[in-house]
C-alpha cells in the first residue's frame, strides 16, 4: 500500500500535504495548485514528480484503514524538527478550499497529538493560520 510509494522524507512530506489538502474528498484544480506551490516553495519539486505522487496518493487513499498509523509512518520518515511549522502548513492546506470540515479538523487534532503540539500552541497556530487565510480572502486586516 502506501509503504510501497513513500520511502523518503520528501515523499512523506508530499503525501502528508496531499492528505491534508484532500481529506475532505475534493480534488479541485485550485487545491492541486496549492499543494504544488508548497512543493515549489519548499524545493521538494526538484526530486519528486508531483503528478506521479498524486497518482500514488489516489491509488491508496480509499483503502487506507488506519489514519493514525499512516500519520505515524509519515512523521517517522519526516522526522520533523520544526513541528509547529509543519502543523501550520497542514492547517493551511486543509483550509485551501476556504472551509474546514469535521474530518479535516479531526485530522489536524490527530496530527497535533502525534507532533506533540500542546493544546495552547495548537490553539494559537490554529487561530493565526485561520486569520491569515481570512486576510488573504477578504483583503482586510
Residue frames as a rotation matrix with the C-alpha (Angstrom) as fourth column:
UNK 1
0.584 0.812 0.000 0.00
0.812 -0.584 0.000 0.00
0.000 0.000 -1.000 0.00
UNK 2
0.973 -0.148 0.175 1.39
-0.123 -0.982 -0.143 3.48
0.193 0.118 -0.974 0.84
UNK 3
0.524 -0.830 0.190 4.65
-0.170 0.117 0.978 1.99
-0.834 -0.545 -0.080 2.18
UNK 4
0.238 -0.399 0.885 5.45
0.844 0.537 0.015 0.97
-0.481 0.743 0.464 -1.39
UNK 5
0.513 0.074 0.855 5.27
0.676 -0.648 -0.350 4.57
0.528 0.758 -0.383 -2.59
UNK 6
0.775 -0.147 0.614 6.58
-0.380 -0.885 0.269 6.54
0.504 -0.442 -0.742 0.37
UNK 7
0.659 -0.607 -0.443 10.15
0.704 0.706 0.080 5.79
0.264 -0.365 0.893 1.36
UNK 8
-0.471 -0.853 0.226 11.88
0.730 -0.520 -0.443 9.18
0.496 -0.044 0.868 1.64
UNK 9
-0.547 0.204 -0.812 11.39
0.574 -0.615 -0.541 12.32
-0.610 -0.762 0.219 3.69
UNK 10
-0.861 0.201 -0.466 10.33
-0.423 -0.793 0.439 14.36
-0.281 0.575 0.768 0.64
UNK 11
-0.652 0.659 -0.375 7.80
0.030 0.517 0.855 11.72
0.758 0.546 -0.357 -0.40
UNK 12
-0.417 0.487 -0.767 6.41
0.903 0.318 -0.289 11.66
0.103 -0.814 -0.572 3.14
UNK 13
-0.685 0.151 -0.713 6.02
0.131 -0.937 -0.323 15.45
-0.717 -0.315 0.622 3.21
UNK 14
-0.875 0.333 -0.351 4.39
-0.441 -0.250 0.862 15.32
0.200 0.909 0.366 -0.20
UNK 15
-0.497 0.711 -0.498 1.86
0.353 0.689 0.633 12.67
0.793 0.139 -0.593 0.84
UNK 16
-0.493 0.322 -0.808 1.13
0.805 -0.185 -0.564 14.39
-0.331 -0.929 -0.168 4.16
UNK 17
-0.782 0.172 -0.599 0.38
-0.243 -0.969 0.040 17.61
-0.574 0.177 0.800 2.29
UNK 18
-0.759 0.536 -0.370 -1.79
-0.298 0.219 0.929 15.76
0.579 0.815 -0.007 -0.23
UNK 19
-0.482 0.578 -0.658 -3.67
0.752 0.659 0.028 14.06
0.450 -0.482 -0.752 2.59
UNK 20
-0.589 0.234 -0.773 -4.30
0.497 -0.650 -0.575 17.37
-0.637 -0.723 0.267 4.37
UNK 21
-0.818 0.223 -0.530 -5.48
-0.485 -0.763 0.427 19.06
-0.309 0.607 0.732 1.21
UNK 22
-0.518 0.587 -0.622 -7.72
-0.540 0.340 0.770 16.25
0.664 0.735 0.141 0.02
UNK 23
-0.991 0.136 -0.013 -9.03
0.090 0.583 -0.807 14.95
-0.102 -0.801 -0.590 3.34
UNK 24
-0.392 0.901 -0.185 -12.43
-0.456 -0.365 -0.812 16.46
-0.799 -0.234 0.554 2.55
UNK 25
-0.039 0.355 0.934 -12.68
0.530 0.800 -0.282 14.36
-0.847 0.485 -0.219 -0.62
UNK 26
0.908 0.356 -0.219 -12.49
0.044 -0.604 -0.796 17.30
-0.416 0.714 -0.564 -3.02
UNK 27
-0.088 -0.933 0.348 -9.83
0.727 0.179 0.663 17.29
-0.681 0.312 0.663 -5.70
UNK 28
0.895 0.433 -0.108 -10.27
0.268 -0.715 -0.645 20.75
-0.357 0.549 -0.756 -7.21
UNK 29
0.449 -0.742 0.497 -7.67
0.677 -0.080 -0.732 22.24
0.583 0.665 0.466 -9.51
UNK 30
0.507 -0.222 0.833 -7.20
-0.437 -0.899 0.027 25.11
0.743 -0.378 -0.553 -7.05
UNK 31
0.833 -0.181 0.523 -6.29
-0.444 0.345 0.827 22.66
-0.331 -0.921 0.207 -4.28
UNK 32
0.705 -0.612 0.357 -3.90
0.697 0.689 -0.196 20.80
-0.126 0.388 0.913 -6.57
UNK 33
0.393 -0.544 0.741 -2.26
0.298 -0.687 -0.663 24.13
0.870 0.481 -0.108 -7.42
UNK 34
0.706 -0.086 0.703 -1.98
-0.630 -0.530 0.568 25.00
0.324 -0.843 -0.429 -3.72
UNK 35
0.823 -0.419 0.383 -0.18
0.073 0.748 0.660 21.76
-0.563 -0.515 0.646 -2.91
UNK 36
0.561 -0.624 0.544 2.05
0.797 0.230 -0.558 22.10
0.223 0.747 0.626 -5.95
UNK 37
0.516 -0.369 0.773 3.05
-0.132 -0.926 -0.353 25.61
0.846 0.080 -0.526 -4.93
UNK 38
0.818 -0.242 0.522 4.04
-0.531 0.032 0.847 24.33
-0.221 -0.970 -0.102 -1.47
UNK 39
0.717 -0.573 0.396 6.34
0.576 0.808 0.126 21.80
-0.392 0.138 0.910 -3.14
UNK 40
0.408 -0.556 0.724 7.98
0.568 -0.466 -0.679 24.57
0.715 0.688 0.126 -5.12
UNK 41
0.674 -0.101 0.732 8.28
-0.480 -0.813 0.330 26.81
0.561 -0.574 -0.596 -2.06
UNK 42
0.708 -0.353 0.611 9.95
-0.491 0.376 0.786 24.03
-0.507 -0.857 0.093 -0.08
UNK 43
-0.084 -0.787 -0.611 12.10
-0.994 0.025 0.104 22.89
-0.066 0.616 -0.785 -3.04
UNK 44
-0.098 0.124 0.987 10.58
-0.274 0.950 -0.147 19.38
-0.957 -0.285 -0.060 -2.93
UNK 45
0.811 0.558 -0.178 9.70
-0.284 0.110 -0.952 19.57
-0.512 0.823 0.248 -6.62
UNK 46
0.151 -0.838 -0.524 13.32
-0.988 -0.143 -0.056 19.05
-0.028 0.527 -0.850 -7.62
UNK 47
-0.812 -0.544 0.213 13.33
-0.561 0.827 -0.029 15.41
-0.160 -0.143 -0.977 -6.53
UNK 48
-0.512 0.711 0.481 9.68
0.284 0.669 -0.687 14.40
-0.810 -0.215 -0.545 -6.98
UNK 49
-0.904 0.398 0.157 7.27
0.095 -0.171 0.981 14.16
0.417 0.901 0.117 -9.86
UNK 50
-0.761 0.616 0.205 4.16
-0.542 -0.429 -0.723 15.82
-0.357 -0.661 0.660 -8.46
UNK 51
0.038 0.832 -0.554 1.75
-0.970 0.164 0.179 14.18
0.239 0.530 0.813 -10.92
UNK 52
-0.238 -0.212 -0.948 3.17
-0.149 0.972 -0.180 10.75
0.960 0.099 -0.263 -10.15
UNK 53
-0.985 -0.139 -0.104 2.90
0.087 0.125 -0.988 11.32
0.151 -0.982 -0.111 -6.39
UNK 54
-0.459 0.888 0.036 -0.69
-0.844 -0.424 -0.328 12.47
-0.276 -0.181 0.944 -6.81
UNK 55
0.131 0.457 -0.880 -1.48
-0.698 0.673 0.246 9.25
0.704 0.582 0.407 -8.71
UNK 56
-0.632 -0.427 -0.647 0.16
0.151 0.751 -0.643 7.20
0.760 -0.504 -0.410 -5.97
UNK 57
-0.933 0.297 0.201 -1.85
-0.304 -0.353 -0.885 9.02
-0.192 -0.887 0.420 -3.30
UNK 58
-0.105 0.958 -0.268 -5.11
-0.994 -0.103 0.021 8.47
-0.007 0.269 0.963 -5.14
UNK 59
-0.144 0.012 -0.989 -4.29
-0.443 0.893 0.076 4.77
0.885 0.450 -0.123 -5.56
UNK 60
-0.629 -0.156 -0.762 -4.22
0.476 0.697 -0.536 4.04
0.615 -0.700 -0.364 -1.83
UNK 61
-0.843 0.235 0.484 -6.35
-0.455 -0.792 -0.407 6.79
0.288 -0.564 0.774 -0.28
UNK 62
0.077 0.997 -0.027 -9.68
-0.844 0.080 0.530 4.96
0.531 -0.018 0.847 -0.43
UNK 63
0.510 0.081 -0.857 -8.23
0.095 0.984 0.150 1.76
0.855 -0.158 0.494 1.01
UNK 64
-0.568 -0.739 0.362 -6.44
-0.262 -0.254 -0.931 3.35
0.780 -0.624 -0.049 3.94
UNK 65
0.158 0.655 -0.739 -7.60
0.489 0.599 0.634 1.52
0.858 -0.461 -0.226 7.04
UNK 66
0.491 -0.080 -0.867 -5.78
0.858 -0.125 0.497 3.30
-0.148 -0.989 0.007 9.87
UNK 67
0.721 -0.158 0.675 -5.16
0.205 -0.882 -0.425 7.02
0.662 0.445 -0.603 9.51
UNK 68
0.855 -0.429 0.291 -3.20
-0.458 -0.359 0.813 7.17
-0.244 -0.829 -0.503 12.77
UNK 69
0.419 -0.717 0.557 -0.78
0.442 0.697 0.564 4.51
-0.793 0.010 0.610 11.51
UNK 70
0.501 -0.178 0.847 -0.47
0.817 -0.223 -0.531 6.40
0.284 0.958 0.033 8.21
UNK 71
0.846 -0.159 0.509 0.37
-0.220 -0.974 0.062 9.65
0.485 -0.165 -0.859 10.01
UNK 72
0.732 -0.596 0.331 2.82
-0.244 0.225 0.944 7.85
-0.636 -0.771 0.019 12.28
UNK 73
0.407 -0.560 0.722 4.55
0.798 0.602 0.018 6.34
-0.444 0.569 0.692 9.28
UNK 74
0.592 -0.134 0.795 4.82
0.535 -0.673 -0.511 9.69
0.604 0.727 -0.327 7.52
UNK 75
0.866 -0.222 0.448 6.07
-0.432 -0.784 0.446 11.53
0.252 -0.580 -0.775 10.59
UNK 76
0.653 -0.681 0.331 8.67
0.195 0.575 0.795 8.86
-0.731 -0.455 0.508 11.26
UNK 77
0.243 -0.547 0.801 10.08
0.970 0.156 -0.187 9.48
-0.023 0.822 0.568 7.77
UNK 78
0.629 0.046 0.776 9.76
0.254 -0.956 -0.149 13.25
0.735 0.291 -0.613 8.02
UNK 79
0.044 -0.580 -0.813 11.34
0.989 0.139 -0.046 13.35
0.140 -0.802 0.580 11.49
UNK 80
0.508 0.251 0.824 10.22
0.392 -0.919 0.038 16.97
0.767 0.303 -0.565 11.96
UNK 81
-0.557 -0.700 -0.448 12.41
0.797 -0.297 -0.526 19.40
0.235 -0.649 0.723 13.84
UNK 82
-0.957 0.288 0.016 10.00
-0.287 -0.948 -0.136 22.33
-0.024 -0.135 0.991 13.40
UNK 83
-0.738 0.673 0.048 6.76
0.664 0.738 -0.121 20.68
-0.117 -0.058 -0.991 14.47
UNK 84
-0.053 0.752 -0.657 4.72
0.319 -0.611 -0.725 23.90
-0.946 -0.247 -0.207 14.69
UNK 85
-0.454 -0.165 -0.875 5.77
-0.690 -0.557 0.463 24.91
-0.564 0.814 0.139 11.18
UNK 86
-0.985 0.107 -0.136 4.77
-0.003 0.777 0.630 21.53
0.173 0.621 -0.765 9.78
UNK 87
-0.462 0.862 -0.209 1.48
0.764 0.267 -0.587 21.70
-0.450 -0.431 -0.782 11.65
UNK 88
-0.110 0.425 -0.899 0.77
-0.121 -0.903 -0.412 25.20
-0.987 0.063 0.150 10.31
UNK 89
-0.795 -0.171 -0.582 1.40
-0.591 0.005 0.807 24.07
-0.135 0.985 -0.105 6.72
UNK 90
-0.875 0.483 -0.036 -1.11
0.469 0.864 0.185 21.27
0.121 0.145 -0.982 7.26
UNK 91
-0.186 0.821 -0.539 -3.73
0.526 -0.380 -0.761 23.70
-0.830 -0.425 -0.362 8.58
UNK 92
-0.354 -0.020 -0.935 -3.15
-0.544 -0.809 0.223 25.97
-0.760 0.588 0.276 5.61
UNK 93
-0.936 -0.028 -0.351 -3.66
-0.316 0.506 0.802 23.07
0.155 0.862 -0.483 3.22
UNK 94
-0.630 0.769 -0.110 -6.82
0.753 0.569 -0.332 21.93
-0.192 -0.292 -0.937 4.99
UNK 95
0.057 0.640 -0.766 -8.13
0.318 -0.739 -0.594 25.48
-0.946 -0.209 -0.246 4.59
UNK 96
-0.843 -0.535 -0.053 -7.12
0.129 -0.298 0.946 25.71
-0.521 0.791 0.320 0.93
UNK 97
-0.588 0.714 0.380 -10.76
0.621 0.097 0.778 25.43
0.518 0.694 -0.501 -0.14
UNK 98
-0.691 0.181 0.700 -11.73
-0.343 -0.934 -0.096 28.11
0.636 -0.306 0.708 2.40
UNK 99
0.459 0.793 0.400 -13.57
-0.766 0.125 0.631 25.78
0.450 -0.596 0.665 4.74
UNK 100
-0.731 -0.662 0.164 -12.65
-0.637 0.578 -0.510 23.27
0.242 -0.478 -0.844 7.43
UNK 101
0.206 0.816 -0.541 -14.72
-0.450 0.570 0.688 20.09
0.869 0.102 0.485 7.55
UNK 102
0.728 0.123 0.674 -15.16
-0.676 0.293 0.676 17.92
-0.114 -0.948 0.297 10.62
UNK 103
0.902 -0.423 0.084 -12.92
0.432 0.886 -0.171 15.28
-0.002 0.190 0.982 9.01
UNK 104
0.259 -0.835 0.486 -10.18
0.281 -0.416 -0.865 17.85
0.924 0.360 0.127 8.42
UNK 105
0.325 -0.076 0.943 -10.49
-0.782 -0.581 0.223 19.12
0.531 -0.810 -0.248 11.98
UNK 106
0.928 0.032 0.371 -10.17
-0.250 0.791 0.558 15.55
-0.276 -0.611 0.742 13.29
UNK 107
0.663 -0.738 0.126 -7.11
0.602 0.426 -0.675 15.02
0.445 0.523 0.727 11.08
UNK 108
0.133 -0.621 0.772 -5.49
-0.204 -0.780 -0.592 18.18
0.970 -0.079 -0.230 12.47
UNK 109
0.604 0.135 0.785 -6.19
-0.791 -0.019 0.612 17.03
0.098 -0.991 0.096 16.02
UNK 110
0.946 -0.288 0.150 -4.56
0.269 0.954 0.134 13.66
-0.182 -0.086 0.980 15.34
UNK 111
0.429 -0.815 0.390 -1.63
0.506 -0.141 -0.851 15.38
0.748 0.563 0.352 13.73
UNK 112
0.310 -0.272 0.911 -1.20
-0.609 -0.793 -0.030 17.78
0.730 -0.545 -0.411 16.66
UNK 113
0.848 0.023 0.530 -1.10
-0.461 0.527 0.714 14.88
-0.262 -0.849 0.458 19.08
UNK 114
0.805 -0.547 0.228 1.46
0.589 0.783 -0.201 12.96
-0.069 0.296 0.953 17.02
UNK 115
0.222 -0.731 0.645 3.59
0.368 -0.550 -0.750 16.10
0.903 0.403 0.147 16.60
UNK 116
-0.089 -0.170 -0.981 3.34
0.993 0.068 -0.102 16.70
0.084 -0.983 0.163 20.35
UNK 117
-0.614 0.052 0.787 1.87
0.108 -0.983 0.149 20.16
0.782 0.177 0.598 19.87
UNK 118
-0.873 0.293 -0.390 0.46
0.407 -0.005 -0.914 21.39
-0.269 -0.956 -0.115 23.16
UNK 119
0.066 0.984 0.167 -3.18
0.992 -0.047 -0.114 22.46
-0.105 0.173 -0.979 23.32
UNK 120
0.415 0.033 -0.909 -2.09
0.259 -0.962 0.083 26.05
-0.872 -0.270 -0.408 23.90
UNK 121
-0.620 -0.707 -0.340 0.25
-0.195 -0.281 0.940 26.04
-0.760 0.649 0.036 20.90
UNK 122
-0.669 0.447 0.593 -2.38
0.733 0.529 0.428 24.29
-0.123 0.721 -0.682 18.78
UNK 123
0.378 0.876 -0.300 -4.93
0.812 -0.469 -0.347 26.97
-0.444 -0.113 -0.889 19.61
UNK 124
0.178 -0.389 -0.904 -2.52
-0.124 -0.920 0.371 29.80
-0.976 0.046 -0.212 18.75
UNK 125
-0.842 -0.538 0.044 -1.38
-0.054 0.165 0.985 28.21
-0.537 0.827 -0.168 15.47
UNK 126
-0.368 0.802 0.471 -4.97
0.914 0.406 0.023 27.37
-0.173 0.438 -0.882 14.50
UNK 127
0.531 0.624 -0.574 -6.11
0.567 -0.765 -0.307 30.93
-0.630 -0.162 -0.760 15.15
UNK 128
-0.127 -0.687 -0.715 -3.11
-0.257 -0.674 0.693 32.52
-0.958 0.272 -0.091 13.42
UNK 129
-0.901 -0.252 0.352 -3.42
0.220 0.432 0.875 30.38
-0.372 0.866 -0.334 10.31
UNK 130
-0.083 0.959 0.269 -7.18
0.977 0.131 -0.165 30.88
-0.194 0.250 -0.949 10.11
UNK 131
0.524 0.264 -0.810 -6.82
0.268 -0.954 -0.138 34.64
-0.809 -0.144 -0.570 10.43
UNK 132
-0.507 -0.761 -0.405 -4.07
-0.250 -0.320 0.914 34.76
-0.825 0.565 -0.028 7.79
UNK 133
-0.751 0.308 0.584 -6.32
0.642 0.547 0.537 32.83
-0.154 0.778 -0.608 5.43
UNK 134
0.325 0.923 -0.206 -9.19
0.856 -0.380 -0.350 35.23
-0.402 -0.063 -0.914 6.15
UNK 135
0.173 -0.352 -0.920 -6.93
-0.121 -0.935 0.335 38.20
-0.977 0.053 -0.205 5.36
UNK 136
-0.849 -0.505 0.158 -5.92
0.049 0.222 0.974 36.58
-0.527 0.834 -0.164 2.07
UNK 137
-0.452 0.761 0.466 -9.56
0.892 0.388 0.232 36.05
-0.004 0.520 -0.854 1.09
UNK 138
0.529 0.800 -0.282 -11.10
0.822 -0.566 -0.065 39.28
-0.212 -0.198 -0.957 2.40
UNK 139
-0.065 -0.693 0.718 -8.08
0.742 -0.514 -0.430 41.52
0.667 0.505 0.548 1.76
UNK 140
0.386 0.147 0.911 -8.57
-0.404 -0.861 0.310 43.31
0.829 -0.488 -0.273 5.09
UNK 141
-0.641 -0.660 -0.393 -6.87
0.141 0.402 -0.905 43.09
0.755 -0.635 -0.165 8.45
